[in-house]
């Protein structure tokens, strides 16, 4: 099983500017995806230009992620766990963190092909999980 723990920052309509700045500081490969790129994701029309997800792959082990605030993003940032799994550990972690907390988005298939879910644990910490689709799915 491969797992990565990534910082995930939230902004109010400044993600593009901030992530471009960080790319200038750290280098790496920057990708930015707007809500409109994923069919709107339920966002109001006037907010679909906002960044749904961006990531700056700085090294093989360091990735910085960010998004604009909206109904799908925790306003203070989140802890993002991403990876592949063959033994169900990531799904187990999601379920265990949800105990006593609140699931914001069930861990289900996402438009980009992976499984994605969000929750806030019983201590108020926001968690995001992205489990890579198995090859060929």
C-alpha positions as CSV (number, residue, x, y, z in Angstrom):
1,X,0.0,0.0,0.0
2,X,1.3,3.5,-0.9
3,X,0.0,6.4,1.2
4,X,0.8,10.1,1.2
5,X,-0.1,12.7,3.8
6,X,-0.4,16.1,2.1
7,X,-1.2,19.7,3.4
8,X,-4.4,21.0,1.8
9,X,-4.9,24.7,1.9
10,X,-8.1,26.7,1.4
11,X,-8.4,30.2,-0.1
12,X,-11.2,32.6,-1.0
13,X,-10.7,33.0,-4.8
14,X,-6.9,33.2,-4.5
15,X,-5.9,29.7,-5.1
16,X,-4.5,30.3,-8.6
17,X,-2.4,33.2,-7.5
18,X,-1.2,31.5,-4.3
19,X,-0.3,28.2,-6.0
20,X,1.5,30.0,-8.9
21,X,3.5,31.8,-6.2
22,X,4.3,28.6,-4.4
23,X,5.4,27.0,-7.8
24,X,7.8,29.9,-8.2
25,X,9.2,29.3,-4.7
26,X,9.4,25.5,-4.7
27,X,9.5,24.6,-8.4
28,X,7.7,21.4,-9.3
29,X,4.7,20.7,-11.5
30,X,1.5,22.7,-10.9
31,X,-1.9,21.5,-12.0
32,X,-5.1,23.5,-11.5
33,X,-8.7,22.3,-12.1
34,X,-11.7,24.6,-11.8
35,X,-15.2,23.4,-10.7
36,X,-16.3,24.0,-14.3
37,X,-13.7,21.4,-15.5
38,X,-15.6,18.8,-13.6
39,X,-19.1,19.7,-14.7
40,X,-19.7,22.3,-12.0
41,X,-19.8,19.9,-9.1
42,X,-23.0,21.5,-7.9
43,X,-21.5,25.0,-7.5
44,X,-23.5,28.0,-8.5
45,X,-22.7,29.2,-12.0
46,X,-21.0,32.4,-10.8
47,X,-18.6,30.3,-8.7
48,X,-17.7,27.6,-11.2
49,X,-14.5,29.4,-12.2
50,X,-13.1,28.8,-8.7
51,X,-10.4,26.2,-8.2
52,X,-11.9,22.9,-7.2
53,X,-8.4,21.3,-6.8
54,X,-4.8,22.2,-7.4
55,X,-1.7,20.4,-6.6
56,X,2.0,21.3,-6.8
57,X,4.1,18.1,-7.0
58,X,7.4,19.4,-5.6
59,X,9.2,16.1,-5.2
60,X,8.3,12.5,-5.2
61,X,7.3,12.8,-1.6
62,X,6.2,16.4,-1.2
63,X,2.9,17.7,-2.7
64,X,1.1,20.9,-1.7
65,X,-2.6,21.0,-2.5
66,X,-5.2,23.8,-2.4
67,X,-8.7,24.9,-3.4
68,X,-11.0,27.9,-3.2
69,X,-13.6,27.8,-0.4
70,X,-17.0,26.5,-1.3
71,X,-19.4,24.0,-0.1
72,X,-16.9,21.2,-0.7
73,X,-13.9,22.7,1.0
74,X,-13.3,23.1,4.8
75,X,-12.6,26.8,5.5
76,X,-9.4,26.2,7.5
77,X,-7.8,23.7,5.3
78,X,-7.8,19.9,5.6
79,X,-5.5,17.0,6.1
80,X,-5.5,15.1,2.8
81,X,-4.6,11.4,2.7
82,X,-4.2,9.9,-0.8
83,X,-2.9,6.7,-2.2
84,X,-3.7,3.3,-3.5
85,X,-4.8,0.4,-1.4
86,X,-5.0,-3.3,-1.7
87,X,-5.9,-4.1,1.9
88,X,-8.7,-1.7,2.7
89,X,-6.6,0.3,5.3
90,X,-7.5,3.7,3.9
91,X,-11.3,2.9,4.0
92,X,-10.8,1.6,7.5
93,X,-9.1,4.9,8.5
94,X,-11.9,6.9,7.0
95,X,-14.5,4.9,8.9
96,X,-12.6,5.1,12.2
97,X,-12.0,8.9,11.9
98,X,-15.7,9.3,11.2
99,X,-16.7,7.7,14.6
100,X,-18.0,10.5,16.7
101,X,-17.5,13.0,13.9
102,X,-19.4,14.0,10.8
103,X,-19.1,12.6,7.3
104,X,-19.3,15.6,4.9
105,X,-19.1,13.5,1.7
106,X,-19.3,9.7,1.6
107,X,-16.2,7.9,0.3
108,X,-17.6,7.1,-3.1
109,X,-16.5,7.0,-6.8
110,X,-15.6,10.6,-8.0
111,X,-15.8,12.1,-11.5
112,X,-12.0,11.8,-11.9
113,X,-12.2,8.0,-11.4
114,X,-10.9,7.6,-7.8
115,X,-12.8,7.2,-4.6
116,X,-13.1,10.4,-2.6
117,X,-14.7,11.4,0.7
118,X,-14.5,14.1,3.4
119,X,-15.2,14.1,7.1
120,X,-14.7,16.2,10.2
121,X,-13.5,14.1,13.1
122,X,-14.7,14.4,16.7
123,X,-12.0,17.0,17.4
124,X,-13.1,19.3,14.5
125,X,-10.2,18.3,12.2
126,X,-11.2,18.1,8.5
127,X,-10.0,15.1,6.6
128,X,-10.0,14.4,2.8
129,X,-9.4,10.9,1.4
130,X,-8.6,10.1,-2.2
131,X,-8.1,6.4,-3.1
132,X,-6.7,5.8,-6.5
133,X,-8.7,3.6,-8.8
134,X,-7.2,0.2,-9.5
135,X,-5.5,0.0,-12.9
136,X,-8.0,-0.8,-15.6
137,X,-11.0,0.6,-13.6
